[in-house]
Amino acid sequence: MYSKILVPLDGSPRAQRILSHVEDIARFHKSKVILLRVLRSVVVSDGYKQVLLEETKQEQRRRIEKEQRYLNGVKGEFREKGIQATTVLETGPVVRTIIAVSQREDVDLIALASHGRAGLAQVFFGSTAAGVLNQADRPLLLIRSRDG
């Protein structure tokens, strides 16, 4: 039923709480897991306008290498458990990129952890989970992840 599972990660322990759920599903369905990390462009705002901050090539290379090492570490943990996993590293708007990768890779399930924000916190901080929930055209596994 779930031959490909997309798992967007932001590098936080909260986001990684989805991984044990994905492991169980992937083992049961013999699924391929696609680990996704979306890098946002650095934006600076003076309160009136936003300016895209260009990174130097060296800084950008270091940032990409760091995120790829992170993804490869998670991939290695899945492979040690006998689960096929690949990594995708993209740059762009987070929700739009998650949706685009889910379509491009033709995944059967998008699995991610919500940071559990509600009310004004969600308005101010935004919600990747809410954005994906509203735009996804395929099944979504969403777990609420809180500190504690």
Secondary structure, 3 states (H helix, E strand, C coil): CCCEEEEEECCCHHHHCCHHHHHHHHHHHCCEEEEEEEECCCEEECCCCEEECCCCHHHHHHHHHHHHHHHHHHHHHHHHCCCCEEEEEEECCHHHHHHHHHHHCCCCEEEEEECCCCHHHHHHHCCHHHHHHHHCCCCEEEEECCCC
